[in-house]
């Protein structure tokens, strides 16, 4: 790898893409002996739909507490794997601009490692893939991790 990356971002959403994304981000962070940020973006309006109207602060607090606990586990996984510097972050907002531009600008991110999709084909059609948006709009390089099932199909 010719490019030396100093700050790597792994946005995770708790989907089945989380582990392959984190594994790839850990691998690249170790190769570059660099810092890894693990980010989860909570889209508050998605919860207001689910819970029928306004979401109370208690619900958001509990949710962010759960996410924080999960991110702490992911951070420990990265540290155990040999990444020397790892930070975890929870942000609220629309994941597309947060991942593509806002977080990287705040943290001098040089590479985003993201899963190919956590959505069904219908969801992608309706709301568009975050990955698709990030790959087009990011302020830095983007590495898209494909799920193992896709990788197997591509080898045939």
PyMOL commands that set and color helices and strands:
alter all, ss='L'
color gray80, all
select helices_A, chain A and resi 17-32+44-50+57-80+95-107+121-127+130-137+148-155
alter helices_A, ss='H'
color red, helices_A
select strands_A, chain A and resi 7-11+35-42+85-92+111-115+141-145
alter strands_A, ss='S'
color yellow, strands_A
deselect
rebuild
show_as cartoon
